[in-house]
Amino acid sequence: MASLVSEDQILDALRPIEDPDFKRNIVDLGFVKNIKIEGEHVAFEIELTTPACPIKAEFEQAARERVSALEGVGDVSVTMTSNTRQAAPAIKEKLVLPGVRNILAVASGKGGVGKSTTALNLALSMQQSGAQVGLLDADVYGPSLPLITGVNGRPQTTSNQRIIPLEGFGLKLMSMGFFLTEDSPVIWRGPMVHGLIKQFLTDVAWGELDYLIVDLPPGTGDAALTLTQMAPLSGAVIVTTANDLSLIDARKGLQMFNKVSVPVLGIVENMSYFTPPELPDKQYYLFGRDGGKRVAEELGVEFLGEVPIDPRMADYGDRGEPITVVSPDSPTARSFKEISATVVRRLATLSGQGGNVAEADITWVS
């Protein structure tokens, strides 16, 4: 039976659906693929730039409704697929991580702001949205990944001597903490840190990843400089609290990434406020208010959001239970998910813009 609808009519019906980040419709962006028409049955794919797209359900619903409204269409099948784009262009001087599409650094100017917890929960939020995610704990002086995930054990190696990352909560994990005992001293000099970070990037069998999240140590020391020098970073997220001391150090971290032309995707204000369970409508700003937002505006980057204090976080962390897993509907977990959605959309937007990553002028001495 001849079809009453054409491929052009289907594309015209889909054109009004606009991607809010690229500011263009999904047809012109090339998202619509493999249109098949059999009588009154229409099937097609919508290929997004990330499996963690927070609005893929809205795209699917709008596409189905618009095509179903066409005369001669009785049944519509929409398949949502993804092809994660690489935000950072390949540079011959940079390390190449086959299969890793995007490397995202999570950094802070000082310790004690919840950077590692933020990195873990952002990674988990991306994974829960459908992405393949790895998490590298680059804090060689105080590795915390084994504690906050509850994952322990010494990694094995492949036949060609590549390190197999451990796995937990659907994430691929690597940390110096997996190679240490509780009593092991951690004494590193700059060149040793440089070598270890390189090994964790190149000698680990990361496999196919949409996102590799790197939890940097606090400050702008050896590990942070090594990473920005060696790896093709797609972007960075700065974690701070609202108090002035943290904000001063957050500025330093942001300026470090600016100097090496790594896009800063935005600032996360952690431990922003506390809401007592018995007073759900109250918000108490214990460390000041809107500090992260002010710094973001001052430095011209996006403010990614506030993460409230949850009194259970310390207990969860000690038990290796991330809040996005054990309490996914809590305000804190929802904040991490919203921030994660913004981050993956920003990375997708950067992938469409292209551009060059400048080389860092760093000289290592032994």
DOKE-490810 format. One record per residue (C-alpha): z, x negated, y negated; residue in three letters; residue number from 1. Coordinates in steps of 0.1 Angstrom, whole numbers, plus 5000, padded with zeros to 4 digits. Layout:
<r c3="Z" c1="X" c2="Y" res="ALA" n="NUM"/>
...
***
This chain:
<r c3="5000" c1="5000" c2="5000" res="MET" n="1"/>
<r c3="4990" c1="4986" c2="4966" res="ALA" n="2"/>
<r c3="5019" c1="4978" c2="4942" res="SER" n="3"/>
<r c3="5022" c1="4998" c2="4911" res="LEU" n="4"/>
<r c3="5039" c1="4970" c2="4892" res="VAL" n="5"/>
<r c3="5026" c1="4936" c2="4883" res="SER" n="6"/>
<r c3="5044" c1="4902" c2="4880" res="GLU" n="7"/>
<r c3="5037" c1="4902" c2="4842" res="ASP" n="8"/>
<r c3="5055" c1="4935" c2="4839" res="GLN" n="9"/>
<r c3="5085" c1="4922" c2="4857" res="ILE" n="10"/>
<r c3="5086" c1="4891" c2="4835" res="LEU" n="11"/>
<r c3="5083" c1="4913" c2="4804" res="ASP" n="12"/>
<r c3="5112" c1="4934" c2="4816" res="ALA" n="13"/>
<r c3="5133" c1="4902" c2="4821" res="LEU" n="14"/>
<r c3="5124" c1="4886" c2="4787" res="ARG" n="15"/>
<r c3="5151" c1="4904" c2="4767" res="PRO" n="16"/>
<r c3="5178" c1="4887" c2="4788" res="ILE" n="17"/>
<r c3="5190" c1="4858" c2="4767" res="GLU" n="18"/>
<r c3="5210" c1="4828" c2="4777" res="ASP" n="19"/>
<r c3="5238" c1="4826" c2="4751" res="PRO" n="20"/>
<r c3="5240" c1="4788" c2="4752" res="ASP" n="21"/>
<r c3="5204" c1="4779" c2="4751" res="PHE" n="22"/>
<r c3="5196" c1="4809" c2="4727" res="LYS" n="23"/>
<r c3="5164" c1="4816" c2="4746" res="ARG" n="24"/>
<r c3="5154" c1="4842" c2="4772" res="ASN" n="25"/>
<r c3="5156" c1="4835" c2="4809" res="ILE" n="26"/>
<r c3="5118" c1="4838" c2="4814" res="VAL" n="27"/>
<r c3="5109" c1="4812" c2="4788" res="ASP" n="28"/>
<r c3="5136" c1="4789" c2="4801" res="LEU" n="29"/>
<r c3="5120" c1="4790" c2="4835" res="GLY" n="30"/>
<r c3="5150" c1="4806" c2="4853" res="PHE" n="31"/>
<r c3="5129" c1="4833" c2="4870" res="VAL" n="32"/>
<r c3="5113" c1="4821" c2="4902" res="LYS" n="33"/>
<r c3="5096" c1="4832" c2="4934" res="ASN" n="34"/>
<r c3="5087" c1="4868" c2="4924" res="ILE" n="35"/>
<r c3="5076" c1="4888" c2="4954" res="LYS" n="36"/>
<r c3="5062" c1="4924" c2="4952" res="ILE" n="37"/>
<r c3="5057" c1="4944" c2="4984" res="GLU" n="38"/>
<r c3="5049" c1="4980" c2="4976" res="GLY" n="39"/>
<r c3="5079" c1="4994" c2="4957" res="GLU" n="40"/>
<r c3="5101" c1="4965" c2="4967" res="HIS" n="41"/>
<r c3="5105" c1="4936" c2="4942" res="VAL" n="42"/>
<r c3="5124" c1="4904" c2="4949" res="ALA" n="43"/>
<r c3="5129" c1="4873" c2="4927" res="PHE" n="44"/>
<r c3="5153" c1="4844" c2="4921" res="GLU" n="45"/>
<r c3="5172" c1="4835" c2="4889" res="ILE" n="46"/>
<r c3="5179" c1="4797" c2="4890" res="GLU" n="47"/>
<r c3="5208" c1="4788" c2="4867" res="LEU" n="48"/>
<r c3="5217" c1="4754" c2="4854" res="THR" n="49"/>
<r c3="5251" c1="4753" c2="4872" res="THR" n="50"/>
<r c3="5266" c1="4772" c2="4901" res="PRO" n="51"/>
<r c3="5297" c1="4775" c2="4880" res="ALA" n="52"/>
<r c3="5279" c1="4796" c2="4854" res="CYS" n="53"/>
<r c3="5306" c1="4821" c2="4842" res="PRO" n="54"/>
<r c3="5281" c1="4849" c2="4834" res="ILE" n="55"/>
<r c3="5259" c1="4848" c2="4865" res="LYS" n="56"/>
<r c3="5271" c1="4883" c2="4875" res="ALA" n="57"/>
<r c3="5260" c1="4896" c2="4841" res="GLU" n="58"/>
<r c3="5226" c1="4880" c2="4845" res="PHE" n="59"/>
<r c3="5222" c1="4895" c2="4879" res="GLU" n="60"/>
<r c3="5232" c1="4930" c2="4869" res="GLN" n="61"/>
<r c3="5210" c1="4930" c2="4838" res="ALA" n="62"/>
<r c3="5180" c1="4917" c2="4857" res="ALA" n="63"/>
<r c3="5184" c1="4943" c2="4885" res="ARG" n="64"/>
<r c3="5188" c1="4972" c2="4860" res="GLU" n="65"/>
<r c3="5158" c1="4962" c2="4838" res="ARG" n="66"/>
<r c3="5134" c1="4957" c2="4867" res="VAL" n="67"/>
<r c3="5146" c1="4988" c2="4885" res="SER" n="68"/>
<r c3="5138" c1="5008" c2="4854" res="ALA" n="69"/>
<r c3="5101" c1="5000" c2="4858" res="LEU" n="70"/>
<r c3="5077" c1="5027" c2="4870" res="GLU" n="71"/>
<r c3="5067" c1="5020" c2="4906" res="GLY" n="72"/>
<r c3="5098" c1="5000" c2="4915" res="VAL" n="73"/>
<r c3="5120" c1="5015" c2="4942" res="GLY" n="74"/>
<r c3="5141" c1="4986" c2="4954" res="ASP" n="75"/>
<r c3="5151" c1="4953" c2="4937" res="VAL" n="76"/>
<r c3="5166" c1="4921" c2="4953" res="SER" n="77"/>
<r c3="5179" c1="4895" c2="4930" res="VAL" n="78"/>
<r c3="5190" c1="4861" c2="4944" res="THR" n="79"/>
<r c3="5211" c1="4839" c2="4922" res="MET" n="80"/>
<r c3="5206" c1="4802" c2="4927" res="THR" n="81"/>
<r c3="5214" c1="4771" c2="4907" res="SER" n="82"/>
<r c3="5201" c1="4736" c2="4900" res="ASN" n="83"/>
<r c3="5227" c1="4716" c2="4882" res="THR" n="84"/>
<r c3="5211" c1="4694" c2="4856" res="ARG" n="85"/>
<r c3="5222" c1="4660" c2="4846" res="GLN" n="86"/>
<r c3="5235" c1="4659" c2="4811" res="ALA" n="87"/>
<r c3="5235" c1="4621" c2="4807" res="ALA" n="88"/>
<r c3="5201" c1="4603" c2="4811" res="PRO" n="89"/>
<r c3="5198" c1="4575" c2="4836" res="ALA" n="90"/>
<r c3="5201" c1="4540" c2="4820" res="ILE" n="91"/>
<r c3="5192" c1="4509" c2="4840" res="LYS" n="92"/>
<r c3="5223" c1="4490" c2="4828" res="GLU" n="93"/>
<r c3="5246" c1="4519" c2="4840" res="LYS" n="94"/>
<r c3="5258" c1="4524" c2="4875" res="LEU" n="95"/>
<r c3="5238" c1="4549" c2="4896" res="VAL" n="96"/>
<r c3="5258" c1="4574" c2="4917" res="LEU" n="97"/>
<r c3="5232" c1="4590" c2="4939" res="PRO" n="98"/>
<r c3="5239" c1="4627" c2="4943" res="GLY" n="99"/>
<r c3="5263" c1="4630" c2="4914" res="VAL" n="100"/>
<r c3="5248" c1="4652" c2="4887" res="ARG" n="101"/>
<r c3="5275" c1="4649" c2="4860" res="ASN" n="102"/>
<r c3="5305" c1="4627" c2="4854" res="ILE" n="103"/>
<r c3="5331" c1="4642" c2="4831" res="LEU" n="104"/>
<r c3="5360" c1="4622" c2="4817" res="ALA" n="105"/>
<r c3="5393" c1="4638" c2="4810" res="VAL" n="106"/>
<r c3="5413" c1="4617" c2="4786" res="ALA" n="107"/>
<r c3="5444" c1="4616" c2="4763" res="SER" n="108"/>
<r c3="5456" c1="4592" c2="4738" res="GLY" n="109"/>
<r c3="5491" c1="4591" c2="4752" res="LYS" n="110"/>
<r c3="5510" c1="4601" c2="4784" res="GLY" n="111"/>
<r c3="5531" c1="4632" c2="4790" res="GLY" n="112"/>
<r c3="5506" c1="4657" c2="4777" res="VAL" n="113"/>
<r c3="5496" c1="4671" c2="4812" res="GLY" n="114"/>
<r c3="5462" c1="4653" c2="4814" res="LYS" n="115"/>
<r c3="5462" c1="4649" c2="4852" res="SER" n="116"/>
<r c3="5473" c1="4685" c2="4858" res="THR" n="117"/>
<r c3="5445" c1="4696" c2="4834" res="THR" n="118"/>
<r c3="5419" c1="4675" c2="4852" res="ALA" n="119"/>
<r c3="5429" c1="4689" c2="4885" res="LEU" n="120"/>
<r c3="5429" c1="4725" c2="4874" res="ASN" n="121"/>
<r c3="5396" c1="4722" c2="4856" res="LEU" n="122"/>
<r c3="5381" c1="4707" c2="4887" res="ALA" n="123"/>
<r c3="5395" c1="4735" c2="4909" res="LEU" n="124"/>
<r c3="5382" c1="4761" c2="4885" res="SER" n="125"/>
<r c3="5347" c1="4747" c2="4887" res="MET" n="126"/>
<r c3="5349" c1="4745" c2="4925" res="GLN" n="127"/>
<r c3="5361" c1="4781" c2="4927" res="GLN" n="128"/>
<r c3="5330" c1="4792" c2="4907" res="SER" n="129"/>
<r c3="5308" c1="4777" c2="4933" res="GLY" n="130"/>
<r c3="5302" c1="4741" c2="4922" res="ALA" n="131"/>
<r c3="5306" c1="4710" c2="4944" res="GLN" n="132"/>
<r c3="5333" c1="4689" c2="4927" res="VAL" n="133"/>
<r c3="5349" c1="4655" c2="4931" res="GLY" n="134"/>
<r c3="5381" c1="4642" c2="4913" res="LEU" n="135"/>
<r c3="5386" c1="4605" c2="4907" res="LEU" n="136"/>
<r c3="5421" c1="4595" c2="4897" res="ASP" n="137"/>
<r c3="5413" c1="4564" c2="4875" res="ALA" n="138"/>
<r c3="5449" c1="4558" c2="4865" res="ASP" n="139"/>
<r c3="5455" c1="4527" c2="4886" res="VAL" n="140"/>
<r c3="5489" c1="4520" c2="4870" res="TYR" n="141"/>
<r c3="5504" c1="4554" c2="4878" res="GLY" n="142"/>
<r c3="5482" c1="4573" c2="4902" res="PRO" n="143"/>
<r c3="5494" c1="4609" c2="4905" res="SER" n="144"/>
<r c3="5467" c1="4627" c2="4925" res="LEU" n="145"/>
<r c3="5485" c1="4624" c2="4959" res="PRO" n="146"/>
<r c3="5516" c1="4641" c2="4944" res="LEU" n="147"/>
<r c3="5499" c1="4669" c2="4925" res="ILE" n="148"/>
<r c3="5476" c1="4678" c2="4953" res="THR" n="149"/>
<r c3="5499" c1="4672" c2="4983" res="GLY" n="150"/>
<r c3="5470" c1="4652" c2="4999" res="VAL" n="151"/>
<r c3="5480" c1="4619" c2="5015" res="ASN" n="152"/>
<r c3="5466" c1="4594" c2="5039" res="GLY" n="153"/>
<r c3="5445" c1="4562" c2="5038" res="ARG" n="154"/>
<r c3="5408" c1="4569" c2="5034" res="PRO" n="155"/>
<r c3="5384" c1="4558" c2="5062" res="GLN" n="156"/>
<r c3="5351" c1="4540" c2="5058" res="THR" n="157"/>
<r c3="5316" c1="4547" c2="5070" res="THR" n="158"/>
<r c3="5296" c1="4523" c2="5092" res="SER" n="159"/>
<r c3="5281" c1="4507" c2="5061" res="ASN" n="160"/>
<r c3="5316" c1="4502" c2="5046" res="GLN" n="161"/>
<r c3="5316" c1="4530" c2="5021" res="ARG" n="162"/>
<r c3="5349" c1="4547" c2="5014" res="ILE" n="163"/>
<r c3="5351" c1="4583" c2="5026" res="ILE" n="164"/>
<r c3="5371" c1="4604" c2="5000" res="PRO" n="165"/>
<r c3="5399" c1="4626" c2="5012" res="LEU" n="166"/>
<r c3="5395" c1="4663" c2="5007" res="GLU" n="167"/>
<r c3="5419" c1="4690" c2="4994" res="GLY" n="168"/>
<r c3="5414" c1="4725" c2="4981" res="PHE" n="169"/>
<r c3="5376" c1="4721" c2="4985" res="GLY" n="170"/>
<r c3="5376" c1="4690" c2="4963" res="LEU" n="171"/>
<r c3="5366" c1="4654" c2="4972" res="LYS" n="172"/>
<r c3="5395" c1="4632" c2="4961" res="LEU" n="173"/>
<r c3="5399" c1="4595" c2="4954" res="MET" n="174"/>
<r c3="5430" c1="4577" c2="4940" res="SER" n="175"/>
<r c3="5446" c1="4543" c2="4942" res="MET" n="176"/>
<r c3="5476" c1="4563" c2="4953" res="GLY" n="177"/>
<r c3="5460" c1="4568" c2="4987" res="PHE" n="178"/>
<r c3="5462" c1="4530" c2="4993" res="PHE" n="179"/>
<r c3="5498" c1="4525" c2="4982" res="LEU" n="180"/>
<r c3="5532" c1="4531" c2="4996" res="THR" n="181"/>
<r c3="5560" c1="4545" c2="4975" res="GLU" n="182"/>
<r c3="5574" c1="4510" c2="4971" res="ASP" n="183"/>
<r c3="5541" c1="4492" c2="4963" res="SER" n="184"/>
<r c3="5541" c1="4474" c2="4930" res="PRO" n="185"/>
<r c3="5511" c1="4482" c2="4908" res="VAL" n="186"/>
<r c3="5504" c1="4450" c2="4888" res="ILE" n="187"/>
<r c3="5468" c1="4448" c2="4874" res="TRP" n="188"/>
<r c3="5450" c1="4426" c2="4849" res="ARG" n="189"/>
<r c3="5420" c1="4437" c2="4830" res="GLY" n="190"/>
<r c3="5393" c1="4421" c2="4853" res="PRO" n="191"/>
<r c3="5410" c1="4436" c2="4884" res="MET" n="192"/>
<r c3="5410" c1="4471" c2="4868" res="VAL" n="193"/>
<r c3="5373" c1="4466" c2="4860" res="HIS" n="194"/>
<r c3="5365" c1="4458" c2="4896" res="GLY" n="195"/>
<r c3="5386" c1="4486" c2="4910" res="LEU" n="196"/>
<r c3="5370" c1="4512" c2="4888" res="ILE" n="197"/>
<r c3="5335" c1="4499" c2="4898" res="LYS" n="198"/>
<r c3="5344" c1="4501" c2="4934" res="GLN" n="199"/>
<r c3="5357" c1="4537" c2="4931" res="PHE" n="200"/>
<r c3="5325" c1="4547" c2="4914" res="LEU" n="201"/>
<r c3="5299" c1="4529" c2="4936" res="THR" n="202"/>
<r c3="5316" c1="4523" c2="4970" res="ASP" n="203"/>
<r c3="5329" c1="4558" c2="4976" res="VAL" n="204"/>
<r c3="5306" c1="4581" c2="4995" res="ALA" n="205"/>
<r c3="5308" c1="4610" c2="4970" res="TRP" n="206"/>
<r c3="5278" c1="4628" c2="4985" res="GLY" n="207"/>
<r c3="5262" c1="4656" c2="4966" res="GLU" n="208"/>
<r c3="5283" c1="4667" c2="4936" res="LEU" n="209"/>
<r c3="5276" c1="4689" c2="4907" res="ASP" n="210"/>
<r c3="5306" c1="4674" c2="4888" res="TYR" n="211"/>
<r c3="5327" c1="4643" c2="4893" res="LEU" n="212"/>
<r c3="5358" c1="4647" c2="4871" res="ILE" n="213"/>
<r c3="5375" c1="4614" c2="4862" res="VAL" n="214"/>
<r c3="5411" c1="4615" c2="4852" res="ASP" n="215"/>
<r c3="5415" c1="4585" c2="4829" res="LEU" n="216"/>
<r c3="5448" c1="4567" c2="4823" res="PRO" n="217"/>
<r c3="5464" c1="4574" c2="4789" res="PRO" n="218"/>
<r c3="5451" c1="4555" c2="4759" res="GLY" n="219"/>
<r c3="5420" c1="4534" c2="4753" res="THR" n="220"/>
<r c3="5427" c1="4504" c2="4776" res="GLY" n="221"/>
<r c3="5409" c1="4486" c2="4804" res="ASP" n="222"/>
<r c3="5401" c1="4515" c2="4827" res="ALA" n="223"/>
<r c3="5388" c1="4538" c2="4799" res="ALA" n="224"/>
<r c3="5366" c1="4511" c2="4785" res="LEU" n="225"/>
<r c3="5353" c1="4501" c2="4819" res="THR" n="226"/>
<r c3="5343" c1="4537" c2="4827" res="LEU" n="227"/>
<r c3="5325" c1="4542" c2="4794" res="THR" n="228"/>
<r c3="5308" c1="4509" c2="4799" res="GLN" n="229"/>
<r c3="5297" c1="4513" c2="4834" res="MET" n="230"/>
<r c3="5292" c1="4550" c2="4842" res="ALA" n="231"/>
<r c3="5266" c1="4574" c2="4827" res="PRO" n="232"/>
<r c3="5292" c1="4599" c2="4814" res="LEU" n="233"/>
<r c3="5279" c1="4634" c2="4807" res="SER" n="234"/>
<r c3="5308" c1="4641" c2="4784" res="GLY" n="235"/>
<r c3="5345" c1="4639" c2="4778" res="ALA" n="236"/>
<r c3="5374" c1="4663" c2="4773" res="VAL" n="237"/>
<r c3="5405" c1="4653" c2="4752" res="ILE" n="238"/>
<r c3="5439" c1="4667" c2="4762" res="VAL" n="239"/>
<r c3="5467" c1="4669" c2="4737" res="THR" n="240"/>
<r c3="5498" c1="4688" c2="4727" res="THR" n="241"/>
<r c3="5503" c1="4703" c2="4693" res="ALA" n="242"/>
<r c3="5528" c1="4678" c2="4680" res="ASN" n="243"/>
<r c3="5517" c1="4652" c2="4655" res="ASP" n="244"/>
<r c3="5523" c1="4621" c2="4677" res="LEU" n="245"/>
<r c3="5500" c1="4634" c2="4704" res="SER" n="246"/>
<r c3="5474" c1="4644" c2="4679" res="LEU" n="247"/>
<r c3="5473" c1="4610" c2="4663" res="ILE" n="248"/>
<r c3="5466" c1="4595" c2="4697" res="ASP" n="249"/>
<r c3="5441" c1="4622" c2="4706" res="ALA" n="250"/>
<r c3="5421" c1="4611" c2="4675" res="ARG" n="251"/>
<r c3="5420" c1="4575" c2="4689" res="LYS" n="252"/>
<r c3="5407" c1="4587" c2="4722" res="GLY" n="253"/>
<r c3="5380" c1="4608" c2="4705" res="LEU" n="254"/>
<r c3="5369" c1="4579" c2="4683" res="GLN" n="255"/>
<r c3="5366" c1="4557" c2="4714" res="MET" n="256"/>
<r c3="5341" c1="4580" c2="4730" res="PHE" n="257"/>
<r c3="5322" c1="4584" c2="4697" res="ASN" n="258"/>
<r c3="5318" c1="4546" c2="4695" res="LYS" n="259"/>
<r c3="5301" c1="4545" c2="4729" res="VAL" n="260"/>
<r c3="5281" c1="4577" c2="4722" res="SER" n="261"/>
<r c3="5297" c1="4598" c2="4749" res="VAL" n="262"/>
<r c3="5297" c1="4635" c2="4738" res="PRO" n="263"/>
<r c3="5332" c1="4649" c2="4734" res="VAL" n="264"/>
<r c3="5329" c1="4684" c2="4747" res="LEU" n="265"/>
<r c3="5361" c1="4695" c2="4730" res="GLY" n="266"/>
<r c3="5399" c1="4694" c2="4728" res="ILE" n="267"/>
<r c3="5424" c1="4712" c2="4751" res="VAL" n="268"/>
<r c3="5458" c1="4719" c2="4737" res="GLU" n="269"/>
<r c3="5482" c1="4718" c2="4767" res="ASN" n="270"/>
<r c3="5517" c1="4733" c2="4767" res="MET" n="271"/>
<r c3="5508" c1="4753" c2="4736" res="SER" n="272"/>
<r c3="5534" c1="4780" c2="4738" res="TYR" n="273"/>
<r c3="5560" c1="4796" c2="4760" res="PHE" n="274"/>
<r c3="5562" c1="4833" c2="4769" res="THR" n="275"/>
<r c3="5595" c1="4844" c2="4785" res="PRO" n="276"/>
<r c3="5589" c1="4867" c2="4815" res="PRO" n="277"/>
<r c3="5612" c1="4893" c2="4800" res="GLU" n="278"/>
<r c3="5593" c1="4892" c2="4767" res="LEU" n="279"/>
<r c3="5557" c1="4893" c2="4777" res="PRO" n="280"/>
<r c3="5545" c1="4900" c2="4741" res="ASP" n="281"/>
<r c3="5563" c1="4870" c2="4726" res="LYS" n="282"/>
<r c3="5548" c1="4835" c2="4722" res="GLN" n="283"/>
<r c3="5571" c1="4806" c2="4712" res="TYR" n="284"/>
<r c3="5553" c1="4775" c2="4700" res="TYR" n="285"/>
<r c3="5578" c1="4748" c2="4710" res="LEU" n="286"/>
<r c3="5557" c1="4718" c2="4698" res="PHE" n="287"/>
<r c3="5541" c1="4732" c2="4667" res="GLY" n="288"/>
<r c3="5511" c1="4756" c2="4663" res="ARG" n="289"/>
<r c3="5474" c1="4751" c2="4660" res="ASP" n="290"/>
<r c3="5476" c1="4713" c2="4660" res="GLY" n="291"/>
<r c3="5447" c1="4709" c2="4685" res="GLY" n="292"/>
<r c3="5426" c1="4734" c2="4666" res="LYS" n="293"/>
<r c3="5431" c1="4715" c2="4633" res="ARG" n="294"/>
<r c3="5421" c1="4682" c2="4649" res="VAL" n="295"/>
<r c3="5390" c1="4697" c2="4664" res="ALA" n="296"/>
<r c3="5379" c1="4712" c2="4631" res="GLU" n="297"/>
<r c3="5387" c1="4679" c2="4613" res="GLU" n="298"/>
<r c3="5367" c1="4658" c2="4637" res="LEU" n="299"/>
<r c3="5339" c1="4683" c2="4642" res="GLY" n="300"/>
<r c3="5343" c1="4691" c2="4679" res="VAL" n="301"/>
<r c3="5349" c1="4723" c2="4697" res="GLU" n="302"/>
<r c3="5384" c1="4736" c2="4703" res="PHE" n="303"/>
<r c3="5383" c1="4745" c2="4740" res="LEU" n="304"/>
<r c3="5415" c1="4765" c2="4741" res="GLY" n="305"/>
<r c3="5453" c1="4767" c2="4745" res="GLU" n="306"/>
<r c3="5471" c1="4763" c2="4779" res="VAL" n="307"/>
<r c3="5505" c1="4780" c2="4778" res="PRO" n="308"/>
<r c3="5536" c1="4765" c2="4793" res="ILE" n="309"/>
<r c3="5545" c1="4779" c2="4828" res="ASP" n="310"/>
<r c3="5580" c1="4770" c2="4839" res="PRO" n="311"/>
<r c3="5568" c1="4769" c2="4875" res="ARG" n="312"/>
<r c3="5543" c1="4742" c2="4868" res="MET" n="313"/>
<r c3="5567" c1="4713" c2="4875" res="ALA" n="314"/>
<r c3="5578" c1="4728" c2="4908" res="ASP" n="315"/>
<r c3="5542" c1="4735" c2="4918" res="TYR" n="316"/>
<r c3="5532" c1="4700" c2="4909" res="GLY" n="317"/>
<r c3="5561" c1="4685" c2="4930" res="ASP" n="318"/>
<r c3="5550" c1="4705" c2="4960" res="ARG" n="319"/>
<r c3="5513" c1="4697" c2="4955" res="GLY" n="320"/>
<r c3="5503" c1="4733" c2="4947" res="GLU" n="321"/>
<r c3="5479" c1="4736" c2="4918" res="PRO" n="322"/>
<r c3="5486" c1="4767" c2="4897" res="ILE" n="323"/>
<r c3="5449" c1="4778" c2="4898" res="THR" n="324"/>
<r c3="5453" c1="4781" c2="4936" res="VAL" n="325"/>
<r c3="5488" c1="4795" c2="4941" res="VAL" n="326"/>
<r c3="5489" c1="4817" c2="4910" res="SER" n="327"/>
<r c3="5453" c1="4824" c2="4900" res="PRO" n="328"/>
<r c3="5461" c1="4854" c2="4879" res="ASP" n="329"/>
<r c3="5488" c1="4837" c2="4858" res="SER" n="330"/>
<r c3="5480" c1="4832" c2="4820" res="PRO" n="331"/>
<r c3="5480" c1="4794" c2="4826" res="THR" n="332"/>
<r c3="5455" c1="4796" c2="4854" res="ALA" n="333"/>
<r c3="5433" c1="4820" c2="4834" res="ARG" n="334"/>
<r c3="5433" c1="4796" c2="4805" res="SER" n="335"/>
<r c3="5421" c1="4768" c2="4828" res="PHE" n="336"/>
<r c3="5393" c1="4790" c2="4841" res="LYS" n="337"/>
<r c3="5381" c1="4800" c2="4806" res="GLU" n="338"/>
<r c3="5381" c1="4763" c2="4795" res="ILE" n="339"/>
<r c3="5363" c1="4753" c2="4826" res="SER" n="340"/>
<r c3="5336" c1="4779" c2="4820" res="ALA" n="341"/>
<r c3="5331" c1="4766" c2="4784" res="THR" n="342"/>
<r c3="5329" c1="4730" c2="4797" res="VAL" n="343"/>
<r c3="5302" c1="4737" c2="4823" res="VAL" n="344"/>
<r c3="5282" c1="4757" c2="4797" res="ARG" n="345"/>
<r c3="5284" c1="4728" c2="4772" res="ARG" n="346"/>
<r c3="5272" c1="4704" c2="4799" res="LEU" n="347"/>
<r c3="5243" c1="4727" c2="4807" res="ALA" n="348"/>
<r c3="5234" c1="4728" c2="4771" res="THR" n="349"/>
<r c3="5235" c1="4690" c2="4767" res="LEU" n="350"/>
<r c3="5212" c1="4687" c2="4798" res="SER" n="351"/>
<r c3="5186" c1="4707" c2="4779" res="GLY" n="352"/>
<r c3="5189" c1="4687" c2="4748" res="GLN" n="353"/>
<r c3="5183" c1="4653" c2="4763" res="GLY" n="354"/>
<r c3="5190" c1="4624" c2="4741" res="GLY" n="355"/>
<r c3="5201" c1="4588" c2="4746" res="ASN" n="356"/>
<r c3="5234" c1="4573" c2="4755" res="VAL" n="357"/>
<r c3="5242" c1="4542" c2="4735" res="ALA" n="358"/>
<r c3="5254" c1="4511" c2="4751" res="GLU" n="359"/>
<r c3="5290" c1="4500" c2="4745" res="ALA" n="360"/>
<r c3="5294" c1="4465" c2="4731" res="ASP" n="361"/>
<r c3="5322" c1="4453" c2="4754" res="ILE" n="362"/>
<r c3="5327" c1="4418" c2="4766" res="THR" n="363"/>
<r c3="5350" c1="4410" c2="4795" res="TRP" n="364"/>
<r c3="5369" c1="4377" c2="4798" res="VAL" n="365"/>
<r c3="5390" c1="4365" c2="4827" res="SER" n="366"/>
***
